[in-house]
């Protein structure tokens, strides 16, 4: 299993137990890293290295690939990315839910949820072309790798003056050209968020025609579906139909069933997804919590459950408070309070834990955090997703084996998004590695104290650079931009 080259390494991981991200049984082995790549795996007793990590009693796994993030701006504004590195994440898939920072023409309005990407303040991040965005990412490396998608809502905002209607043929053509530009620049796919007001008026045919350039490229179509409540089955069928029309991989983002009337319906949705997988390329991800987080809605139907305000630009003092309590204090109803708080984000307690566990345990389900990286009171999934899967759902509830848990967070995700030479521990792969204690790893972030690093994550290595070590960031910013294989942009990370 070893490389035949010299036994001298930049970084040497000694005596760990390797779980390689393929679901294969764990095995004891040393791992040697040279020039940012995995150069040797096996019994390397005579190895020499500039630095050696003793991993005895620890799991040596691929760095986790976060399948669903909104880190598009965060990698530029907060490039050390402590909320991801601290939980073992080495790669983030960004541009989800139709929301991306490119292409956005200068001065383009940012109706929610587009406004979420700039809600953290700091550097204004908007780019007229996707190529400009990729260039900025490369010029300012983060501590994690980023695999960016282009968002359909961003396209609509850039091209259309009125987002409350379907696009015209000329607008569709203009958006299609922007998709082609993004793919040429290396975008790994297109995402939609027809659940949200700026895109809900887009009919199925608009999406298909805009996304025509995806066909034959290996890029993906990821979707925050129109409806995850009463009409969840209709939304699944629409998602499958778009994938069939384009002949592309479909990713059902953060699959869930919401609102009390729909609790238990994962028993309906998962068999339908499983059946679709037999006929076309379909994938799905979820996060390990029974509360969601997104923009603060002004749709009364979405405010019926418990809603906690995460951030509000005009009223930052209410972060962490229940919307009902705020409304009562102000002497107004929930809807009026939500309107006064805009722009804002919130946490919605609208899911059943049994459904969450059912979806997590579904074999093909990937793991994505879907965290919003700003504010003092974000959803705890921003900091805790991956250790929560390892500690609570794997170790304590025994929903799946540790090998399967790691696969769901690494190899499976890399495969579904077409990310090459990452996600598994194998000779020649990029050295993205997470070392953790299987007996103690757990999330410590809570709804009351959400910005707390997990415990049990010993070390995180990104492209061969030790980035997190025993509870502290090491300052490395060795992340790369992961672009779609076969584009000119992909050469830099091949």
Buried (B, 14 or more C-beta within 10 A) or exposed (E): EBBEEEBEBBBBBBBBBBBBBBBEEBEEBBBBBBEBBBBBBBEBEEBEBEEBBEBEEBBBBBBBBBBBBBBBBBBBBBBBBBBBBBBBBBBBBBBBBBBBBBBBBEEBEBBBBBBBBBBBEEEEBBBBBBBBBBBBBBEBBBBBBBBBBBBBBBBBBBBBEEBEEEBEEEBBBBBBBBBBBBBBBBBBBBBBBBBBBBBBBBEBEBBBBBBEBBEEBBBBBBBBBBBBBBBBBEBBBBBBBBBBBBEBBBBBBBBBBBBEEBBEBBEEBBEBBEEBBEEBBBBBBBBBBBBBBBBBBBEEEBBEBEBBBBBBEEBEEBBBBBBBEBBEEBEBEBBEBBEBBBBBBBBBBBBBEEBBBBBBBBEBBBBBBBBBBBBEBBBBBBBBBBBBBBBBBBBEEEBBBBBBBBBBBBBBBBBBBBBBBBBBBBBEBBBBBBBBBBEEBBBBBEBEEBBBBBBBBBBBBBBBBBBBBEEEBBEBBBBBBBBBBEBEBBEEBE
